[in-house]
Amino acid sequence: RVAGGAGIRSRGKDASIPDTVAGVIYQSQQFSSVTDGQFDVAIEEDSTVYKAAQDAMNGVDPTNGALYFYNPAKTKSKWLFSLKTVTTIGKHVFALEE
C-alpha cells in the first residue's frame, strides 16, 4: 500500500502527469480501482490504509521513484510491458519509462 501511494506521489512530480494527488488518481484510464469503483468504498478508521498513505506522503518510497505500477497477470497493455522495471512488490511491477 505504501508503494502505491509512493507511486502516486512520484507521478505528481512528473511534468507530463497532473501535479495534484486528485489529478493523478482521477486521470482518465490510469487506475482500475478508480474505474471499477473500488476506490470509493469506505475505509475503516483503524485500517492500515491510513498509515500507508501517511508513510507515502512523508516520503517513504519502496518503489525507488517508479511512476507506473501494474499486475502483469491482469494487464494486456503492451506499453506497460515495455517500461523499465524498477522493482517488484508482491504481484505488482513498478516501472519507469526509459
PyMOL commands that set and color helices and strands:
alter all, ss='L'
color gray80, all
select helices_A, chain A and resi 2-12+21-25+32-35+38-40+48-57+78-82
alter helices_A, ss='H'
color red, helices_A
select strands_A, chain A and resi 68-70+84-89+92-96
alter strands_A, ss='S'
color yellow, strands_A
deselect
rebuild
show_as cartoon
